[in-house]
Amino acid sequence: QKMVSRMGIITSLIFLLCSHASFAHSIHKQLNPPPHPLSFHKGIGPLTSLKTYIPHPTSNGTPRPGVQNCSFFWYNQTINHFPSSSSTAETTFQQRYFVNTDHWDKKGPILLYAGNEANVEVYINATGFMWENAPSLHAALLFIEHRYYGQSIPFDLPLNDPNYDFRKDEDKLQFLTVEQALADYASILTHFKQDCNAEDCPVIVLGGSYGGMLAAWFRLTYPHLVDGAIAASAPLFAFLEDVPSAFGHGESYWQIVTSDASEKGGSAPECSSNVREAFQALFHLADQSQGLETLTNIFHPCQPFQSMQDVHKLSLYHLNAWDSMAMGNYPYPSNYLIYQQTNDVSIQLPAFPVRAACNHMSGAFNHNDTA
């Protein structure tokens, strides 16, 4: 059985950043992406030229559906659905939504995805549940982009500019609220049903994480528009101060991440324990006389490490890599959690990315090697 040194474990952490490309790529590229292919197209049309998605095959080898199977539309959305004066009552912005009606018979349900905090194309490509069930349900698929994200940005705010000072536009950012977002969805859903003469079609709203919270809240807030909601991984109870046990302990999520990195989860048997040891080795090395310089030479940060606080930031960098790989631990290569930060469709996580990372964290940890 091979022996894995402390330095080897620390160095192999670099793989986590490479396999989780959203962290390996430049933050500047994340905040200042290249122009979107449809940035200046105000209208309706099929997404034949949209290059944001590399379809991964299904079990029978056919391409998985995504944005290339949708038509997209712009909706002239109200910026303030609850004006206390006339100052913003007439102000609008252009909001994107995407539609697929390949299997819809105008009698089946409308499956609505409540877009969350990213370009909605990311969720169109990754929400397999909707695509998989649309044929048997004869359903229409409706994906709505969240205000202030993707291309649905009010006031032409330079939100992708890394030098943008948000504080100077607080008056324009005040409309970035859950209540306003839900009202957006209600407006577009009503418009879509009227435009398609489908007022009697049932509606099921879906979402995950923050989008799952929006799905549940949409059903609760607009029960006359929505017949049901599927709220996946939605931490709704996190806001209940008087019921702390309802949300559970913060460690619960990390128990799932650890399970993914265990033999039970299909990973190398020693992976999870080696990762724990690696974090200890990281701080042990940082505490040595030349430790910060050594870590700087290993990880090549933009600025040399100057303090233990910098090392804590480095550890969180790696922690987030495990966090995100677990969220995107699909059994096929995927650019979910990647494209929204890199804007490069060629970068994908491998199938079962946690297992792939764990392949570099296998073997016995040598506690006697203090290199």
C-alpha positions in Angstrom: 0.0 0.0 0.0 1.5 3.3 -1.1 2.4 5.9 1.5 1.1 9.3 1.0 3.2 12.1 2.6 1.9 15.3 4.1 3.4 17.2 1.2 1.8 14.8 -1.2 -1.6 15.2 0.4 -1.2 19.0 0.3 -0.1 19.0 -3.2 -2.9 16.7 -4.3 -5.3 19.3 -2.9 -4.4 21.3 -6.0 -6.3 18.7 -8.0 -9.5 19.7 -6.3 -9.1 23.1 -7.7 -8.5 21.7 -11.2 -11.3 19.2 -11.2 -13.6 21.9 -9.7 -12.9 24.4 -12.5 -15.0 27.1 -11.1 -12.4 27.6 -8.4 -9.4 27.1 -10.7 -10.6 29.7 -13.1 -10.0 33.4 -12.7 -12.4 35.3 -10.4 -12.2 38.2 -12.8 -13.5 36.0 -15.6 -16.4 35.0 -13.3 -17.3 38.6 -12.6 -16.7 40.0 -16.1 -17.9 37.3 -18.6 -17.6 37.8 -22.4 -20.7 39.2 -24.2 -23.6 36.7 -24.3 -24.4 35.5 -27.8 -28.0 36.8 -27.4 -27.2 40.0 -25.4 -28.5 42.3 -28.1 -31.3 40.1 -29.4 -34.6 41.5 -28.2 -37.3 39.2 -29.5 -38.3 35.6 -29.9 -36.5 32.8 -31.5 -35.0 29.3 -31.2 -31.7 29.0 -29.3 -29.9 27.5 -32.3 -26.8 29.6 -31.8 -26.5 29.5 -28.0 -23.2 27.9 -27.1 -23.5 27.4 -23.3 -24.1 23.7 -23.1 -22.4 20.5 -24.1 -25.1 17.8 -24.0 -24.1 14.7 -22.1 -25.5 11.4 -23.3 -28.4 9.7 -21.7 -28.3 6.0 -20.7 -29.3 5.1 -24.3 -26.7 7.3 -25.8 -29.0 10.1 -27.1 -28.1 13.8 -26.2 -29.8 15.2 -23.1 -32.0 18.2 -23.8 -31.2 21.7 -22.7 -31.2 25.3 -23.9 -30.8 24.1 -27.5 -34.3 22.6 -27.2 -35.9 25.8 -26.0 -37.2 29.0 -27.5 -36.5 32.2 -25.5 -38.6 35.3 -25.0 -38.2 38.7 -23.5 -41.0 40.0 -21.1 -41.4 43.6 -20.4 -41.4 43.2 -16.6 -42.5 45.7 -13.9 -39.6 46.7 -11.7 -41.7 47.4 -8.6 -44.9 45.4 -8.2 -45.7 47.1 -4.9 -45.2 50.8 -5.5 -46.0 53.1 -2.6 -45.9 56.0 -5.0 -46.0 56.6 -8.8 -42.2 57.1 -9.0 -41.5 53.5 -10.1 -45.0 52.4 -11.1 -44.2 52.6 -14.9 -40.5 51.5 -14.8 -39.8 48.2 -16.5 -37.0 45.9 -17.5 -36.5 43.1 -19.9 -36.7 39.6 -18.3 -35.9 36.4 -20.0 -37.9 33.2 -20.0 -37.4 30.0 -21.9 -40.1 27.6 -23.2 -40.3 24.0 -24.5 -43.6 22.7 -25.8 -42.4 19.7 -27.7 -44.7 17.4 -25.8 -47.4 19.8 -24.7 -51.0 19.1 -25.8 -52.4 22.3 -24.2 -54.1 20.0 -21.7 -51.1 18.8 -19.8 -49.5 20.7 -16.9 -47.0 23.5 -17.1 -43.8 22.7 -15.2 -42.3 26.0 -14.2 -38.8 26.3 -12.9 -38.3 29.2 -10.4 -35.0 30.5 -11.5 -32.5 31.2 -8.7 -29.3 33.1 -8.3 -27.6 32.6 -11.6 -28.0 32.6 -15.3 -31.1 30.5 -15.9 -29.5 28.5 -18.7 -27.5 26.7 -16.0 -30.7 25.3 -14.5 -32.3 24.6 -17.9 -29.4 22.3 -18.7 -29.2 20.6 -15.3 -32.9 20.2 -14.3 -33.3 16.7 -15.8 -36.4 15.9 -13.8 -38.5 18.3 -15.8 -37.1 17.1 -19.2 -37.5 13.4 -18.2 -41.2 13.7 -17.2 -42.4 16.2 -19.9 -43.2 13.4 -22.5 -45.3 11.3 -20.2 -47.1 14.2 -18.7 -47.6 16.0 -22.0 -46.2 19.0 -20.2 -44.9 22.4 -21.2 -41.6 23.5 -19.6 -41.3 27.1 -18.6 -38.0 28.4 -17.1 -37.9 32.0 -15.8 -34.7 33.9 -15.1 -34.4 35.6 -11.7 -34.3 39.4 -11.8 -30.8 40.9 -11.5 -29.2 37.6 -12.8 -28.1 36.3 -16.2 -29.4 38.8 -18.8 -32.4 40.0 -16.8 -30.7 43.0 -15.2 -32.8 46.1 -14.5 -31.5 49.7 -15.1 -28.6 48.3 -17.2 -26.6 48.0 -14.0 -23.0 46.8 -14.6 -23.3 43.9 -12.3 -20.6 41.9 -14.1 -18.1 44.7 -13.6 -15.6 43.7 -10.8 -15.1 47.3 -10.0 -18.7 48.2 -9.7 -19.6 49.8 -6.4 -23.0 48.5 -5.4 -23.5 51.1 -2.7 -24.0 53.9 -5.1 -27.1 52.2 -6.6 -28.9 51.1 -3.4 -32.0 52.8 -4.7 -31.9 50.5 -7.8 -31.0 47.4 -5.9 -33.8 47.7 -3.4 -36.1 45.8 -5.9 -34.0 42.6 -5.5 -36.3 40.9 -3.1 -38.1 37.5 -2.9 -41.4 39.3 -3.0 -40.6 41.1 -6.3 -39.2 37.9 -7.8 -42.3 35.9 -7.0 -44.4 38.6 -8.5 -42.3 38.4 -11.6 -43.0 34.7 -11.9 -46.7 35.3 -11.4 -46.8 37.9 -14.2 -44.9 35.8 -16.7 -46.9 32.7 -15.9 -50.2 34.6 -16.3 -48.9 36.1 -19.6 -47.8 32.7 -20.9 -51.1 31.0 -20.0 -53.2 33.7 -21.6 -51.0 33.8 -24.7 -51.4 30.1 -25.1 -55.1 30.0 -24.2 -54.1 27.6 -21.4 -55.8 29.2 -18.4 -57.1 25.8 -17.3 -53.8 23.9 -17.4 -52.4 23.0 -13.9 -49.1 24.4 -12.9 -46.4 22.7 -10.9 -43.5 24.9 -9.8 -40.1 23.4 -9.2 -36.7 24.6 -7.9 -33.7 23.6 -6.0 -31.8 25.3 -3.1 -32.9 28.9 -3.2 -35.0 28.1 -6.2 -36.7 25.4 -4.1 -37.4 28.0 -1.5 -38.9 30.2 -4.2 -41.0 27.3 -5.5 -42.5 26.7 -2.0 -43.1 30.3 -1.4 -44.7 30.8 -4.9 -47.2 28.0 -4.1 -47.9 29.6 -0.7 -48.1 33.2 -2.0 -50.0 32.5 -5.2 -52.1 29.4 -4.6 -54.6 30.5 -7.2 -51.9 30.3 -9.9 -49.9 27.3 -8.7 -51.4 23.8 -8.0 -48.3 22.3 -6.5 -44.6 22.7 -5.8 -41.5 20.5 -5.7 -39.0 22.2 -3.5 -35.7 20.3 -3.6 -32.9 20.9 -1.1 -34.8 24.0 0.1 -33.7 25.2 3.6 -37.0 26.9 4.3 -36.8 26.3 8.1 -33.5 28.2 8.3 -35.5 31.3 9.1 -37.4 29.9 12.0 -35.6 31.3 15.0 -37.9 29.5 17.5 -37.5 26.1 15.9 -33.7 25.7 15.5 -34.0 21.9 15.3 -36.3 22.1 12.2 -33.4 23.1 10.0 -31.1 20.6 11.6 -27.4 21.1 12.4 -25.1 22.7 10.0 -22.9 19.6 10.2 -25.6 17.6 8.5 -24.7 18.8 5.0 -21.0 18.0 5.6 -22.0 14.5 6.7 -23.4 14.1 3.2 -20.3 15.4 1.6 -18.2 13.1 3.7 -20.4 10.2 2.7 -19.7 11.0 -1.0 -16.0 10.9 -0.2 -16.3 7.5 1.5 -16.1 3.9 0.3 -19.9 3.7 0.8 -20.2 6.6 -1.6 -18.0 4.8 -4.2 -14.8 6.7 -3.4 -11.4 5.5 -2.3 -11.7 4.0 1.3 -9.1 6.3 2.8 -10.2 9.5 1.1 -12.3 11.2 3.8 -9.7 10.5 6.6 -6.9 11.6 4.3 -8.7 14.9 3.6 -9.0 15.5 7.3 -5.3 14.8 7.8 -4.5 17.0 4.8 -6.2 20.0 6.5 -4.2 19.3 9.7 -1.0 19.0 7.6 -1.8 22.3 5.9 -2.0 24.2 9.2 1.0 22.3 10.6 3.1 23.3 7.7 1.9 26.9 7.8 3.0 27.0 11.5 6.6 26.2 10.6 9.3 28.9 10.2 9.3 28.7 6.4 5.8 27.4 6.1 4.1 30.3 4.5 6.8 30.5 1.9 6.5 26.8 1.2 2.7 27.0 0.8 3.2 30.0 -1.5 5.5 27.9 -3.7 3.0 25.0 -3.7 -0.2 26.9 -4.5 1.1 30.0 -6.4 -1.5 32.5 -5.1 -1.8 35.9 -6.6 -0.1 37.4 -3.6 2.3 35.5 -1.3 0.8 34.1 2.0 1.6 36.6 4.8 -0.3 35.3 7.7 -2.3 32.4 9.2 -5.4 34.2 8.1 -4.3 33.7 4.5 -4.0 30.0 5.2 -7.5 29.9 6.7 -8.8 31.4 3.4 -6.9 28.8 1.5 -8.5 26.0 3.6 -11.9 27.5 2.9 -11.0 27.5 -0.8 -10.5 23.8 -0.7 -13.5 23.2 1.6 -15.7 25.0 -1.0 -14.3 22.7 -3.7 -15.5 19.7 -1.9 -18.8 21.4 -1.2 -19.4 22.2 -4.8 -18.2 18.9 -6.2 -20.7 17.2 -3.9 -23.5 19.4 -5.2 -22.5 18.5 -8.8 -21.7 14.9 -8.1 -23.6 13.6 -11.2 -22.9 10.2 -12.8 -21.9 11.9 -16.0 -19.7 14.9 -17.0 -21.4 18.2 -16.4 -20.7 21.9 -16.6 -23.3 22.6 -13.9 -21.7 24.8 -11.2 -18.9 25.5 -13.8 -20.3 27.4 -16.7 -21.8 30.2 -14.7 -18.4 31.0 -13.3 -16.1 30.3 -16.2 -18.3 31.0 -19.3 -16.3 28.2 -21.0 -18.4 25.3 -22.1 -15.3 23.1 -22.6 -14.7 23.0 -18.9 -16.7 20.2 -17.2 -16.6 18.3 -14.0 -15.9 14.6 -14.6 -18.5 12.0 -13.8 -18.8 11.6 -10.0 -16.3 14.4 -9.4 -15.9 13.5 -5.7 -14.8 10.1 -6.6 -12.4 11.5 -9.2 -10.9 13.8 -6.6 -10.7 11.0 -4.1 -8.6 8.9 -6.5 -5.9 11.5 -5.7 -6.4 11.1 -2.0 -6.1 7.4 -1.7 -3.5 5.3 0.2 -2.2 5.4 3.7 -1.3 8.7 5.3 2.2 8.8 6.6 2.1 10.7 9.9 5.9 10.4 10.3 6.6 12.4 7.2 6.7 16.1 8.2 7.9 17.4 4.8 
